[in-house]
């Protein structure tokens, strides 16, 4: 089969489109003929060696296709539970940026009827992550204001969709007015350009005092404003730090406002099921930014690293 593999750590130039042996389905597994797979920042980090994984490695956590021999349309839950831990497809095992993959049947779910292969491949990891952040950890309630930093990324876009499905009110930020306009079309109740405008003042004005929940996976560049924009007894939920893990502390804001700082990771099978149910019911929907052929994975990585996307970048697999 054809696949995208890395043999060394580095930039997009280390991605190889090459022939690799076909996987074989073991006991309890099914062979999936992939039709689409999406990119996550995890693929960029692994490619760069953060973390470094055994090589060669096929990248890709998310994918959708058909079960060989039956033709059943399925989407993959990329969080494989083993030994009490979550093992992510494409990190601790070969991934979905290939024509075939063999996985345990319990992690294959029917694609909702109204989703294309590309849309199905666009939701699993980011929607599972966003669901855990907003529902399992922050317990967002209808009518609450949710501040989401950096709309455009997969998790942020998924968080917008899930928050609206929960009947929350959402204010999003971006340095791109075009992305803010698109976010409004997707349901954002308010927007703010974090490069040109006063985010804290805008949030407090729109929300009448501050956000009830802040989704911050940016880190150093946003942390001070996150704490300032949160209202008393707000919940700040964190799943990453794309600009650095050592933000200015501002600890006095935490105790003065009695804030709850919630760490969150990718999610459990229950989190995946919760996100899946919202999508299957039509209450939330993945956003596809752009589709590249599998052979053009390098261009897809370059678009992701340049932060040009709004939604998920997808690879089509013939």
Secondary structure, DSSP 8 states (H G I E B T S, - for coil): -EEEEESSSSSGGGEEEEE-------TTEEEEEEEEEE--HHHHHHHHTTT---SSEE--SEEEEEETTT--EEEE--EEEETTEEEEBTTTB--SSBSEEEEEGGGEEE--TT--HHHHHTTHHHHHHHHIIIIIIS---TT-EEEESSTTSHHHHHHHHHHHHTT-EEEEEES-HHHHHHHHHTT-SEEEETTTS-HHHHHHHHHTS-EEEEE----TTTHHHHHHHEEEEEEEEES--TT-S-----HHHHHHHT-EEEE--S--HHHHHHHHHHHHTTS----EEEEEEGGGHHHHHHHHHTT--SSEEEEE--
